[in-house]
């Protein structure tokens, strides 16, 4: 059994920004009851600060409108739906991270679209009309929600390095979009924070370097560099589902570091914040790994390292109300969400909850390695251990603590928190009944154990694809008069 000896005088770099942002299906889905139910559940347990999704300017949200008057085509804006959506976000304690896209059909220069819901991915037919729409929206939001809107992050477009998301993946055309948008927003109010290029995967280093060079030559400084981060090989499609092999987690972290190094190689941009505005394992909404315990364990490792070189990182997505490739055919369909239909938390939901609990407990990291992170707080110590597809292991943890302590452990693994298995054993009902949904949901929570220990040494067992959260806090024993716990449990 491996032993961890913690010394309070030795600290480790650990930037835990797990709750900064989370992704969502297109914004128009926020008009549905199931979407809001899942978001409410996520906010109550994890409490993300910001939310980012596609489709702000897509036609289902209906902001951009044209009409004809006296033979002249005129423009007007409709904020009915976006107000309803953003009002609800703010009510749930989460603020928009404004991704500017996609193109309204009547403002688009072409007909190329993406997804089941046909988001237009061509440049504007008129850049002045585009920037007028952007500024009008910011003015409206500021008038409705006040000066806090100045703190909402803005990102120009989504994944322009992929031809499906930006016609021909035309780099120079995207740079024009970014520059025109950036200049217009800053001219309106320089305090708005504008970032890009929101690239993903393909030629990422080439795009980041070219983007930084373009900004330098254009005499502008973005407020953040944004990119995405997925960690699987190209998937195999079978029927409705995508099967992908995980990439080496450390290699993926090195890829993120390469972006940090490119940005820092420019004196003008050294230290500029990097926001990962999407990350997950699989990049497809039919990626079966999303529903599994290995997903939870793998992302526990990623969350321990993502803050090493990035200011923020946004999981894609909070819930399974999502329609990029059509309406899902089944309960567990490999959806991106932390939460499945029927408000069933997936194992990965608890990984995020554990990291939020860790953040609330304390910010001083006193131990970190390839499968453990431990922090110290005012009440004691807390930590997370994970096991990515390996043999079961046990770690002895020795903390500098004297006296009587309460040890709480919360375990998520394939035996004690595996709603996917319950669903499978029930026969994989595509549309489970109310009773089946309740049963599956009841199997989707951590196993909680407690113990009383003297001093700070204890063992933690982590099974294959398991994630374990622990807290060690000073025990305050205050029994009522006449109450004897030992007598209670042994009195027959």
Buried (B, 14 or more C-beta within 10 A) or exposed (E): EEEBEBEEEEBBEBBBBBBBBBBBBBBBBBBEEBBBBBBBBBBEBBBBBBBBBBBBBBBBBBBBEEEEEEEEEEBEBEBEBBBEBBEBBBEBEBBBBBBBBBBBBBBBBEEBBBBBBBBBBBBBEEBEBBBBBBBBBBBBBBEBBEEEBBEBBBBBBBBBBBBEBBBEBBBEBBBBBBBBBBBBBBEBBEEBBBBBBBBBBEBBEEBBBBBBEBBBEEEBEBBBBBBBBBBBEEBEEEEBBBBBEBBEBEEBBEBBBEBBEBBBEBEEBEEBBBBBBBBBBBBBBBBBBBBBBBBBBBBBBBBBBBBEBBBBBBBBBBBBBBBBBEEBEBBBBBBBBBBBBBBBBBBBBBBBBBBBBBBEBBEEBBBBEEBBBBBBBEEBBBBBBBBBEBEEBEBEBBBBBEEEBBBBBBBBBBBBBBBBBBBEEBEEEEEBEEEBBEBBBEBBBBEEEEEEBEBBBBEBBBBBBBBBBBBBBEBEEEEEEEEEEEEEEEEE
